[in-house]
Amino acid sequence: MISRPKATKCSCFQRPGRRNNHENAILRTFDNNPRLSSRRAALRLETSKSTVLRVLHKDNRKPYHLQHVQNLLPGDENCRMTFCNWLLDSIGRNPEFLQTILWIDEVTFTRTEIFNHHNCHFIVNVWVGLINGYVIGPFFLPPRLNANLFLNFLTNHLFDLFDEVIATQMNS
């Protein structure tokens, strides 16, 4: 007679959607320090880097290294000076020149700060403009913003926001 193998508890077989304590510790580590590298997290938690990456991937998180790309470099001085001279000349020709510019900014709000962390699961993207002393917006953009969605905003929603400013100007 052939006997069946006895059932054993194995941590690799767990119910879908449930996490073990080790996975929770990895996720908490990144919740507390989103800028931490996967290699350093593995060293701290005494586990392998591949385990850390697997847990992050399973939770739809992405390992990344923060790279600041919008900064002034020493070689930018000539371009900045050219822009400043152009702006001053434009204001000299038209004192209301700055009022004709649409100043815009997009910002991402997360649970912890105003900065875009790839591993933050609560994200709100907001677009706001300012022209001639009037605030345009705010307009709430999708959390996973890409070029096509932003183009959709520019072509289908931006002019509606301008219409609101024009209506406000006419009423005042």
Secondary structure, DSSP 8 states (H G I E B T S, - for coil): ----------TTS--TT---HHHHHHHHHHHH-TT--HHHHHHHHTS-HHHHHHHHHHTT-------------GGGHHHHHHHHHHHHHHHHH-TTGGGGS-EEEEEEE-SSSSS--TT-S--EEEEEEEETTEEEEEEEE-SS--HHHHHHHHHHTHHHHHHHHHHHHHH-
